[in-house]
């Protein structure tokens, strides 16, 4: 995995851990700030992952179209 994917995974774990703040009887201002930061991080990660999925789908379609047209075989190297 690349460093950014590792950072995304760490942020997801931190966001899940921040949900434990709901279990506390008191809700301080910093709890809400943590939740807002984690919400923004999750939105950022979702956008990045959707872009990666879309790019991979487009690449797969391009390779399939080339294969159907009888073009050169697809390269397996990145």
Long-range contacts (C-beta under 8 A, 24 or more apart in sequence): 4-48, 8-45, 8-48, 8-49, 11-38, 11-41, 11-42, 11-45, 12-42, 12-45, 14-38, 14-41, 15-41, 15-42
